[in-house]
Amino acid sequence: MSFVLLSLNVALASPLLMQGRSVLSGIRKRGSSATLSVSRLGLQGDEQADLDVHGGLRKAVYAYPSEHYAWWQQQRLARGVTGADQPLPWGFLGENLTLQGLTEADIHVGDRLRFPDCVLRVTEARQPCDKLVHIMDYAQAARDMVQHERCGWYLAVEHTGTLCAGQHAQLEPGPRQTPVASLLRRHRHL
């Protein structure tokens, strides 16, 4: 199965004012037109602030389907979020890779995303945090992300190399035992 890397997104960790306090976050990703190096710990020019829940070898890169963006805009519009009538820019959900042609229904833990110059392996579904709620600007955003199976997935870097927006890549099936969507369904009942 082929897919496209629509946008490659990075950010340095910076202060985010949440509920009257400043917290360090790397969620405000912006698209890069450059070809970026991919090391075992992630993309060149990208940082994660809370390494307990983001980053590291198993969560070096975060991928998200572009197909969900229109749905998120509708959720924000329905709740009267200021500015929700404007399209969300790629990277808005904090993802490093905005992909077209793959969703959680297609992905299993252990699958590989084979790009021209690197290989990334699916490790787990993203569990949303309070920073997502803050940028979405409505209280139920984390719950909606899990209940509607729109979390995206984390990737380990199996073969280092480079990535750039516009690349076509292939999904290489792994053991196909644990669908990412099933992990989300488990968390829905916790």
Backbone as a ProteinNet text record, in pm:
[ID]
protein_1_A
[PRIMARY]
MSFVLLSLNVALASPLLMQGRSVLSGIRKRGSSATLSVSRLGLQGDEQADLDVHGGLRKAVYAYPSEHYAWWQQQRLARGVTGADQPLPWGFLGENLTLQGLTEADIHVGDRLRFPDCVLRVTEARQPCDKLVHIMDYAQAARDMVQHERCGWYLAVEHTGTLCAGQHAQLEPGPRQTPVASLLRRHRHL
[TERTIARY]
84.9	0	89.3	64.4	145.8	72.2	149.1	96.5	194.5	154.4	235.7	262.7	384.9	421.4	388.2	270.3	226.1	308.4	338.3	409.8	501.6	619.9	720.2	724.3	693.8	670.2	761.9	820.8	912	888.1	936	931.8	1032.9	1090.3	1170.6	1074.7	1107.5	1024.5	1023.6	904.4	889.3	778.6	774.7	672	531.8	438.7	297.2	220.4	142	66.4	-63.1	-74	-191.4	-246.6	-372	-440.2	-357.5	-301.4	-228.4	-86	-37.7	100.8	172.4	302.1	383.6	441.6	419.4	476.5	553.8	658.9	740.1	673.3	664.5	598.6	659.2	657.6	698.5	580.8	458.7	339.2	315.6	370.3	343.9	433.1	411.2	492.3	455.4	555.1	537.3	601.5	542.2	593	730.6	812.2	945.6	955.7	1009.3	1029.9	1168	1248.1	1383.9	1382.8	1490	1514.5	1579.8	1518.7	1566.5	1625.6	1730.3	1790	1698.5	1699.4	1622.2	1721.1	1734.9	1822.5	1735.5	1796.8	1721.8	1625.7	1654.5	1570.4	1478.3	1470.3	1373.9	1431.3	1354.5	1387.1	1479.3	1566.7	1652.7	1564.4	1597.8	1524.1	1395.8	1371.7	1249.9	1286.4	1202.8	1222.4	1090.7	1102.3	990	1025.5	929.2	956.4	937.3	838.8	806.9	842.5	965	1013.9	952.4	871	798.2	686.7	630.5	516.8	541	642.1	674.3	824.2	863.6	1005.9	1067.6	1198.4	1270.2	1275.2	1334.8	1353.8	1223	1123.8	996.5	897.9	918.4	827.3	907.3	999.3	1089.6	1018.4	918	846.4	697	616.1	471.2	407.2	325	257.1	107.3	47.6	-95.5	-158.5	-277.9	-346.6	-406.2	-378	-437	-587.9	-635.6	-778.6	-862.2	-801.3	-876.7	-889.5	-815.5	-813.2	-949.2	-1024.8	-1156.9	-1250	-1240.1	-1322.5	-1290.9	-1162.3	-1124	-1175.6	-1169.9	-1221.2	-1371.2	-1444.7	-1587.9	-1614.6	-1534.6	-1551.6	-1531.8	-1430.6	-1402.1	-1511.9	-1560	-1670.3	-1794.7	-1827.2	-1947.3	-1941.7	-1821.9	-1806.9	-1780	-1785.1	-1768.8	-1628.4	-1527.5	-1388.4	-1352.5	-1294.3	-1251.3	-1152.9	-1177.5	-1089.2	-1112.3	-1213.6	-1237	-1281.5	-1318.6	-1358.3	-1236.9	-1117.9	-994.3	-939.1	-889.2	-830.6	-713.1	-701.4	-589.8	-464.7	-351.6	-227.7	-174.9	-110.8	-46.3	47.4	52.6	135	59.6	-62.9	-140.2	-160.9	-173.8	-195.4	-64.6	45.4	174.8	249	198.8	261.8	385.1	479.5	598	568.4	488.8	457.4	306.8	265.1	125.2	117.1	42.6	37.9	-96.6	-94.8	-217.2	-219.2	-327.7	-342	-331.4	-309.6	-306.9	-386.2	-465.7	-531.6	-506.7	-555.2	-539.1	-594.6	-697.5	-757.1	-660.4	-562.3	-466.4	-342	-317.7	-188.3	-192.5	-87.9	-67.4	68.8	79.5	208.5	303.9	422.2	522	526.8	425.1	430.1	545.9	596.5	704.9	656.6	700.3	678.5	811.9	816.4	941.8	945	1028.1	1050.8	1172.7	1197.4	1313.2	1446.7	1463.3	1594.2	1590.6	1477.8	1473.3	1352	1355.2	1245.4	1204	1072.9	1016.2	921.6	919.4	836.7	730.2	606.1	493.7	510.1	501.3	518.8	392.9	313.5	193	108.3	-15.5	-105.5	-69.7	-94.8	-75.4	-187.4	-148.5	-245.8	-247.9	-363	-367.2	-343.8	-294.3	-261	-331.6	-310.4	-374.1	-324.8	-207.2	-157.8	-241.1	-286.4	-375.8	-506.5	-561.9	-685.5	-665	-551.1	-522.4	-519.3	-448.4	-439.7	-570.8	-648.6	-778.3	-882	-858.2	-940.9	-1083	-1096.7	-1223.6	-1196.3	-1270.3	-1240.3	-1246.9	-1327.5	-1345.9	-1253.4	-1156.6	-1071.2	-996.6	-940.9	-866.3	-959.6	-1076.1	-1174.1	-1215.7	-1242.3	-1282.8	-1174.6	-1049.2	-939.3	-939.6	-961.5	-961.7	-1091.8	-1206.4	-1335.1	-1358.7	-1307.7	-1329.6	-1209.6	-1115	-998.3	-922.6	-887.3	-814.5	-688.6	-610.2	-492.6	-361.8	-352.3	-223.6	-139.9	-12.4	70.7	216	284.4	426.3	508.8	630.3	720.8	860.6	923.2	1065.5	1141.5	1263.2	1346	1426.5	1390	1458.6	1584.4	1575.8	1691.8	1696.7	1803.1	1818.4	1837.4	1815.6	1831.6	1777.5	1697.8	1638.9	1492.7	1418.2	1278.7	1256.5	1162.2	1117.9	972.5	903	762.2	748.6	639.8	611.8	657.3	733.4	781.2	666.9	677.8	587.8	657.8	579.2	636.9	544.1	590.7	515.3	493.2	373.8	345.8	389.6	479.6	529.9	471.7	376.1	310.2	408	385.2	459.5	380.5	383.9	312.7	160.3	107	-36.4	-117.8	-63	-132.6	-206.3	-156.1	-215.5	-247.9	-375.1	-413.3	-407.6	-357.7	-352.1	-492.4	-594.7	-732.6	-776.7	-729.4	-769.6	-709.7	-589.4	-529.7	-614.5	-667.4	-752	-882.6	-939.4	-1063.9	-1042	-927	-896.8	-895.2	-832.5	-823.3	-957.4	-1047.8	-1179.5	-1257.4	-1227.3	-1302.5	-1236.2	-1121.2	-1051.1	-1113.2
-117.4	0	123.5	215.2	336	453.2	551.8	672.3	786.1	907.6	1026.5	1100	1148.7	1238	1380	1429.7	1562.4	1673.3	1656.4	1762.2	1700.9	1756.9	1719.8	1835	1808.4	1914.7	1900.6	2012.7	2013.1	2138.2	2132.2	2248.6	2228.5	2338.3	2335.6	2351.1	2290	2304.3	2450.9	2500.6	2640.1	2650.1	2760.4	2775.5	2784.1	2718.6	2719.3	2757.8	2865.1	2910.3	2831.2	2747.1	2661.3	2682.4	2720.8	2738.8	2821.6	2931.3	3024	2985	2874.6	2835.9	2807	2827	2804.9	2663.4	2587.8	2453.2	2446.7	2369.5	2352.5	2249.3	2278.4	2187.2	2198.9	2089.3	2086.7	2062.5	2085.2	2052.7	2146.1	2265.8	2364.7	2341.4	2231.5	2196.2	2283.3	2309.5	2384.7	2304.9	2315.1	2244.3	2293.1	2200.4	2232.2	2186.5	2271.7	2234.4	2173.7	2169.1	2114.7	1962.4	1902.7	1760.4	1751.4	1673.2	1665.4	1528.5	1527.6	1402.5	1337.6	1205.4	1127.2	1040.8	1068.9	988.3	892	810.1	714.8	784.4	911.4	985.5	1086.3	1084.9	1171	1258.2	1362.6	1450.2	1564.1	1599.9	1716.7	1839.7	1918.1	2041.5	2022.7	1902	1876.5	1840.6	1885.5	1853.1	1810.3	1726.9	1691.4	1738.1	1798.1	1853.3	1750.9	1663.4	1567	1427.8	1386.6	1258.7	1137	1159.1	1046.6	998.3	1088.3	1050.5	1068.5	1144.3	1166.1	1148.6	1103.7	1093.5	962.9	957	834.3	741	625.4	532.1	476.4	451.5	392.8	496.7	622.7	728.8	844.4	810.3	909.8	1002.4	949.6	1024	996.5	1100.3	1087.2	1114.7	1021	1032.6	1051.4	1130.9	1158.1	1165.5	1106.7	1109.3	1246.6	1295.3	1421.8	1409	1288.8	1264.2	1308.6	1321.4	1359.9	1510.7	1587.7	1731.8	1798.6	1763.5	1823.6	1790.1	1668.2	1627.3	1714.1	1737.9	1821.6	1964.6	2014.7	2149.4	2154.9	2051	2046.6	2038.7	1961.4	1951.4	2088.8	2160.5	2293.4	2393.3	2385.8	2473.4	2448.2	2320.4	2283.6	2334.1	2354.6	2400.6	2550.5	2618.5	2763.1	2811.6	2730.2	2769.3	2887.2	2989	3106.5	3065.9	3111.5	3082.2	2946.7	2872.5	2737.6	2736.2	2851.1	2856.4	2856	2871.9	2868.6	2726.3	2680.8	2546	2532.2	2416.2	2388	2359	2417.7	2388.9	2249.6	2185.2	2055.4	2073.1	1975.2	1981.1	2032.3	2079.1	2139.1	2042.9	1913.9	1815.5	1768.6	1831.9	1798.9	1688.4	1649.9	1539.5	1585.8	1493.9	1516.5	1488.5	1385.4	1344.3	1354.5	1438.6	1442.1	1355.9	1244.5	1145.6	1146.9	1113.5	1096.8	954.9	883.1	747.7	638.5	673.2	575.5	631.1	545.3	582.9	472.8	494.8	397.2	260.6	256.7	129.7	45.9	110.2	41	-7.6	43.5	30	-71.6	-152.3	-247.8	-220.1	-249.6	-241.6	-336.7	-288.3	-367.9	-341.8	-275.5	-237.7	-140.8	-138.3	-46.8	52.7	176.1	277.6	294.5	249.1	249	370.6	468.2	588.7	566	652.6	630.6	617.7	690.1	690.6	653.5	609.1	563	472.3	398.9	307.7	335	352.5	376.3	262	219.6	106.6	153.3	113.3	149.6	81.2	161.8	105.9	112.7	220.2	232.7	350.3	353.5	466.4	580.8	702.2	818.4	822.5	853.3	881.7	1032.7	1095.4	1242	1295.6	1419.4	1482.5	1617.6	1684.1	1813.5	1921.6	1904.5	2002.5	1998.2	1878.6	1867.7	1941.1	1919.6	1988.2	2139	2185.3	2328.5	2384.3	2318.5	2373.4	2357.5	2253.2	2235	2332.7	2377.2	2479.2	2432.6	2301.5	2253.6	2131.8	2122.7	2029.6	1881.8	1844.4	1702.4	1653.4	1733	1697.3	1565.1	1542.8	1418	1297.9	1310.9	1201.3	1174.8	1281.9	1265.3	1196.3	1230.1	1170.2	1018	970.4	826.6	762.5	819.6	758.3	747.8	842.8	842.4	788	728.6	660.5	749.7	868.9	966.9	1012.5	914.9	943	948.9	885.3	870.2	765.9	758	653.4	699.4	638.5	664.1	564.8	609.8	530.8	528.9	412.3	399.7	410.6	459.6	473	344.8	266.6	139.8	158.6	243.7	277	428.6	489	634.3	677.7	806.5	859.7	1001	1028.1	1160.9	1148.1	1256.9	1267.7	1406.8	1417.8	1549.1	1539.8	1650.8	1657.5	1622.8	1554.6	1516.3	1376	1312.3	1177.1	1076.3	981.1	866.4	754.3	673.2	565.6	444.3	335.8	211.1	163	110.8	41	-103.1	-147.7	-284.7	-356.8	-448.5	-513.4	-589.9	-578.3	-655.4	-780.9	-825.7	-948.2	-936.5	-814.4	-787.7	-847.8	-846.3	-901.5	-797	-672.9	-570.4	-445.8	-433.7	-312.5	-190.7	-79.1	42.8	79.1	61.6	94.3	12.3	-112.9	-194.4	-138.3	-79.4	-17.1	100.8	175.6	289	243.5	134.1	81.8	38.6	-18.2	-57	64.2	172.6	293.3	362.5	340.3	401.2	353.3	231.2	172.1	187.9	254.7	271.8	382.1
0	0	0	-92.9	-98.8	-34.4	6	68.9	42.8	83.3	57.6	188.4	202.3	312.9	267.7	309.9	267.7	331.2	460.1	531.5	635.6	645.7	745.4	844.8	973.4	1071.4	1192.3	1232.9	1347.6	1432.7	1555.4	1645.3	1755.8	1800.2	1921.8	2039.1	2151	2270.7	2312	2343.6	2384.6	2489.4	2563.9	2667.5	2606.9	2672.8	2635.6	2761.3	2755	2871.4	2879.8	2983	3002.7	3142.7	3149.6	3277.1	3374.7	3323.4	3407.9	3441.6	3387.6	3414.6	3283.2	3284.3	3166.3	3170.5	3063	3050.4	2919.6	2919	2799.6	2709.1	2579.2	2486.4	2347.1	2276	2136.5	2044	2091.5	2013.6	1895.9	1899.3	1793.1	1671.1	1603.9	1487.1	1367	1283.9	1159.4	1046.5	929	813.3	771.3	723.8	674.5	529.2	443.6	303.6	282.3	386.7	376.7	382	333.9	356.2	493.9	583.4	721.5	751.7	830.5	878	980.7	979.6	1076.2	1153.3	1283.5	1369.1	1449	1529.4	1613.4	1708	1742.2	1836.6	1768.9	1635.6	1569.6	1460.6	1428.7	1316.8	1356.1	1266.4	1281.2	1304.8	1409.7	1436.8	1515.3	1567	1644.1	1787.3	1880.7	2023.1	2085.5	2185.8	2271.6	2412.3	2479.3	2612.2	2723.2	2710.1	2815.3	2766.2	2792.3	2740.8	2809	2911.5	2971.9	2880.6	2799	2715	2565.4	2526.4	2385.2	2367.3	2250.9	2221	2268.7	2260.2	2293.9	2174.2	2192.6	2082	2027.3	2113.8	2068.5	2014.3	2048.3	2004.8	1944.3	1856.4	1798.4	1700.1	1630.8	1527.8	1545.4	1525	1537.1	1400.9	1352.6	1223.2	1243.7	1154.5	1165.5	1026	1009.4	880	847.1	728.8	683.3	670.1	649	630.7	750.7	868.7	989.2	1008.3	934.7	957.8	939.8	837.1	815.1	931.9	984.6	1098.5	1220.7	1247.1	1360.7	1343.5	1222.8	1200.5	1230.5	1190.6	1219.4	1369.3	1442.1	1587.7	1652.6	1609.5	1665.1	1627.6	1504.4	1462.5	1546.4	1567.3	1643.7	1787.3	1840.3	1978.6	1987.3	1873.4	1873.2	1904.1	1872.3	1897.3	1806.5	1864.6	1788.7	1679.4	1557.4	1444.6	1380.9	1424.7	1373.4	1228	1173.6	1033.2	939.7	995	915.9	912.2	797	790.5	887.3	947.1	1037.2	954	990.2	915	950.3	853.6	881.7	999.8	1086.8	1207.1	1328.2	1310.1	1418.7	1535.3	1507.4	1613.1	1676	1638.9	1697.4	1625.2	1507.1	1434.4	1358.7	1346.9	1264.1	1117.7	1092	955.9	934.2	841	800.4	675.3	685	578.1	507	380.1	303.2	248.7	277.9	225.7	329.1	456.7	566.2	682.8	746.4	871.3	973.9	1094	1202.7	1164	1080.5	1038	952.7	890.9	803.4	876.6	996.6	1063	1176.6	1183	1292.7	1356.7	1484.7	1551.9	1480	1449.5	1378.4	1229	1173.4	1031.9	1010.6	888.7	854.7	748.9	765.4	663.8	593.1	468.9	392.7	300.2	339.4	261.1	172.9	73.7	-14.1	58.8	173.7	239.2	386.9	439	578.4	599.3	709	743.1	886.7	907.3	1039.5	1073	1200.3	1244.2	1342.8	1320.8	1407.6	1543	1651.8	1785.8	1871.5	1858.8	1941.4	1895.9	1945.4	1920.4	2014	1970.2	2057.4	2160.7	2282	2386.6	2406.2	2384.3	2389.8	2530.4	2534.4	2661.8	2674.2	2786.4	2811.1	2715.5	2656.9	2560.3	2432.1	2393.2	2278.3	2307.8	2426.2	2465.5	2457.6	2501.8	2500.2	2357.1	2265.6	2130.2	2053.3	2083	2017.6	2073.6	2196.3	2260.4	2291.7	2319.5	2375.5	2463.6	2571.9	2681.4	2643.6	2546.5	2513.7	2402.5	2361.6	2247.3	2268.7	2386.7	2411.8	2404.6	2466	2461.5	2317.3	2240.2	2100.7	2018.7	2045.5	1971	1987.2	2108.5	2135.1	2087.6	2124.9	2090.8	1940.9	1865.5	1721.4	1645.1	1720.2	1662.7	1565.1	1612.5	1531.3	1605	1652.7	1735.7	1659.2	1546.2	1481.4	1554.3	1520.6	1579.4	1588.4	1686	1705	1624.9	1592.1	1510	1570.8	1565	1596.7	1464.8	1471	1351	1335.6	1236.9	1214	1129.1	1028.8	945.1	932.1	982.8	976.4	831.1	807	672.5	666.1	562	545.4	502.7	525	481.6	424.2	330.8	285.1	240	253.6	214.7	67	34.9	-102.8	-138.7	-50.1	-80.2	-80.8	-172.2	-174.5	-98.8	-29.3	50.7	46.6	104.1	105	247.9	272.9	398.1	378.6	465.4	460.8	582.1	561.7	675.5	764.2	894.9	994	1027.7	1154.2	1192.9	1186.7	1182.8	1170.7	1285.2	1406.1	1522.4	1604.2	1608.5	1694.2	1611.9	1568.5	1496.6	1588.9	1538.1	1617.9	1667	1582.1	1621.4	1742.9	1756.1	1872.3	2001.1	1992.9	2110.9	2155.7	2060.6	2093.6	2157.8	2107.4	2165.3	2309.4	2340.1	2479.7	2571.1	2525.3	2607.2	2622.4	2529.2	2534.3	2655.8	2701.6	2812.1	2947.9	2952.9	3080.4	3162.8
[MASK]
++++++++++++++++++++++++++++++++++++++++++++++++++++++++++++++++++++++++++++++++++++++++++++++++++++++++++++++++++++++++++++++++++++++++++++++++++++++++++++++++++++++++++++++++++++++++++++++

